[in-house]
């Protein structure tokens, strides 16, 4: 297996893992601390994607790196629009 294919698989795997750790929190509403893994795995995915110059994987892993802040902003924004009522 050549390095380019290995780096692409590692970058894609980091993207899938980062998206997967949000499932318990967002879908099942279970407070799981595993979402903090994104701060370790997403930068590695960005590096692997950068080594093969795959810009889509760089962008998607960067979005996953900031996903906590994006979800927090979205939650507060929706809460402010609806005045805290479901």
Buried (B, 14 or more C-beta within 10 A) or exposed (E): EEEEEEBBEBBBBBBEBBBEBBEBBEEEEEEEEEBEBBEEBBBBBBBBBBBBEBEEBBEBBBBBBEBBEEBEEEEEEEEEEEEEEE
